[in-house]
Amino acid sequence: MSLRVLVVDDSSMYRELLKVMLEGLGHTLVGEAETGADAVAQFASAKPDLVTLDISLPDMDGLAVLREIRRSNPRAKVILVTGNDQGKIVAQARTLGALALLVKPFHVEQLEDALKKAA
Amino acid sequence: MLLSFSDQERTVLHGFVEAGIALSSEKLGQLTKARWDIVSSSVEELPVAKILATFREDDYRACGVHLSSRSLLPVEVLLLFTEAGARDVTGAVVEASGGVLKKLADPQAAVISEVGNILGQGVLKALADGLNISLILSSPRLLKGPRSEVLCQSIGSFDADKDAVILLRIDMSSEKLASGCGMALVLDVALIRRLLQNAQLA
């Protein structure tokens, strides 16, 4: 199943890598956001099937963005894609409803596994 | 006067840092698709003022990645690469991406910021999990120039009486290249001591 995906990451390197990997797996990128505020706005306008969300963002942290997105749509599907896999962060992300946490750096196969949880 | 750690506190803290270095080298291996071995690493604990004084005249050009956390435990993290080291690591990451990252407007800035972020997160994970807290780091800020200026821009505003710098030097090699990086963690000694006690580690 092809998914329409919004990529939220302050790193241009990871936005580019995710774009290439997602398109290679047959999914469509419907938007890219570098900040939390832009992510929340694009989530509302683009209505993606899935959001890949970083935790370190310049204006607000990814957990706050996750909370906002899930408040606006409790069925929103979000995968955290981050270098931060501290135990307490992982637990909080699960509580807030993240489907999966993908730890940077990762391989395309790991992304594919995470996406299966959203399909 | 700068507070200092007890021997037991220092042992626990250095244990976290060393576990973090091992994790970071694994992550660098995944990024570059090469196995990296830590040739040597050292951990020193110094006051902010001493670091700045040591490097005051140092005009060796460096590429720094600055990260900070303003959560329960304020931390500043600075990763320092030499210009040649930054170029080599960028080249290895771009090659491992199959050339995908060549398309970026400034591949070196994008890659070295993210490498710094990922390496810094490795050490911070070991520290946060060990202290049973969470730390969310800021977006990485890239700093280029003489090492003295890079240090001043990142850790120069800290309280010389209260804050300590844990200075790490990591030399790594892979079958493709050898590279080194320095990492400075600026921490409030009194706060770390309380967290160690809360986690019953001291």
Interface residues (C-beta under 8 A of the other chain):
Chain A: D10 S11 S12 M13 Y14 E16 L17 V20 I55 S56 L57 P58 D61 L63 G83 N84 D85 Q86 G87 K88 I89 Q92 K104 P105 F106 H107
Chain B: K27 Q30 L31 L67 V93 S97 V100 L101 K103 L104 A105 A110 V111 S113 E114 N117 I118 Q121 G122 L124 K125 A128 D129 N132 I133 S134 L135 I136 L137 S138 S139 P140
